[in-house]
Amino acid sequence: MTDQTSSLGFVLHDVARLLGRRFGQLAGHLGLTGSQWRAVAYLSKNEGTNQACLADMLEIEPITLVRMLDRLEQRGLIERRVDPNDRRAWRLFLKEEARPLLEAIAPFGEATRAEALDGVDAEERNRLMATLTLMKSNLLAASQAPLVEKEARHG
């Protein structure tokens, strides 16, 4: 039996958590929490998305996202616009004030990655990214397959 704390899921979770913690240590003086940075970063690549989709991307509850967006809006970093197809929904956009912050955090992201990958040569880095990308694809495909099909393969 495998030690639970050394299983793939635990190690991946710990690495992700520690990456976030280290990034927060380096970029904390810029005044946003790690969750707020993630929201701004995801929004920068998905402008015009609605709140429900952004909550899904961030894997947080919509009510948690609403509070976070309220704070980001108060800081002048994002804006909500009424969805032209659904007046009850909001589309999210970065304001120009957010763009310099995104540029300012880039070096901290690079420094965090460099620290995490210290001692890992270029070939191993490429192999790691290819493996993680394949794992992500596999899990996305598996999670979208009908449950009956999954049970048949493993039953």
N, C-alpha and C positions, 0 to 999 in steps of 0.2 A: 504494500500500500504506500502511496506517495504522501510525503509530508504536505499537508494542505497549504502551508505558507510558501512552498516552493513550486506550486503548480503555475501553469502558464497564466491563468486569469489573475492570480494574486500578484505575480511579478509584473504583469502589464499594468494592473491597477496601481501598484506601488510606484512604478516608474512614472506613470502619468501624474500621480499625485505629487511626487517629488519634483517633477518638471514644473508643475504649477507653483509649488511652494518656492522653488528657487527663482522662477521668473518674478514672483511677487516680491521677493527680497530685493531683486535688482531694480524693478520698475515701480516699487511701492511709492516712491517719492513723487510720482506723477499724479497721485491722488485718485486712482481707481482701484477697485477690488479686482481680484482675479476673475470673478464672474462677470463683472462689468467689462473687463478687457475682452473676454471671450465674446460677449454680446456685440461689442463694437466691431471686433474682428470678423465675426460671422456676418454681421450686417454689412460690412464694407464689401463683402463678396456676394451679397444677396440683397442689395438695395431694392426696395419696393415689395419685399416679402411682407406677409401679414404676421401679426403677433403669434398666432397659433403655430404657423410654420417655423418661426424662429424659436419658439419654445421647444418644438420637436427637435430641431437641430441641436439645441443646447442641452436637450434631455432634462428639462426642468418643467415644473408645473406652470401652466399659464399665469396663475395668480402671482407666483414668484417673479415671473418675467415682468408682469405689469408694474410691480413695485420697483424693479430695477430700471425699467424704461422711464418711469416717473422721475427717478433720480438723474438719469442721463439727460432727460429732456430739461430738467431744471438747471443742469449744468450747461445747457446750450449745445449738446453734442449730437442729439438726434431730434428728428421731428416726426410726428404722426400726421398722416394725411388720410382723409376719408377715402375709402376704397370706392372708386366710381361704379363698381358693380354691386356693392353691398354697403349701404350707408351705415350699417351696424359694425362694420369691420374697419380696421385701420391698416394702412400701409406704412412701412417704416423706412426712413431715409436718414443718412448721416448729414449733418450740417457741416459747412466748411470748417467750423471750429474744431471738428474731430480729426480732420486730415493731418494737421501738424502733430497731433498726439499719436496717430498711427505711425507717422514717420519717426517720431521720437522713441517708440517702443521697439522698432525693428532691431536696433543694436542689442537690446536686452534679450530678445528672442534668440538672436544669433549667438550671444554669449552663453545663454542657457544650453542651447544645443551643443555648442563646442565643449562645455564642461561635461555634459552627459556622454558625449561621444569620444572623450579623451581616451586615447589608446586604441581606438577602433579605426583600422585603416580604411582607405577609400573603397576597396573591394568588399570588405565586410559591411560597410555602411550601405553600399548599393544592394548587397544581398539581403540585409536586414530590411531595407525599405521595400524591396520586391516581395519578400516573405510576408511582411505586415500588410502590404497592399493586396496580396493574394488572399490572406486570411480575411481581410475586410470584405473582399468580393465574395468569398465563400459564405461568410456569415450573412451578408445581405441577401444573397440568393437563397440560402436556407431559410431565413426568416420570412421570405416572401412566398415560399413554396407552400402549397396547401398542407395542412397538418396531416391529412390522410396519407398523402404521398410520403411525408417524413416518417410516419409510423410504419408504413409498409417497408421502407428501407431498413429500419432498425428493429422491426418486430420479428 
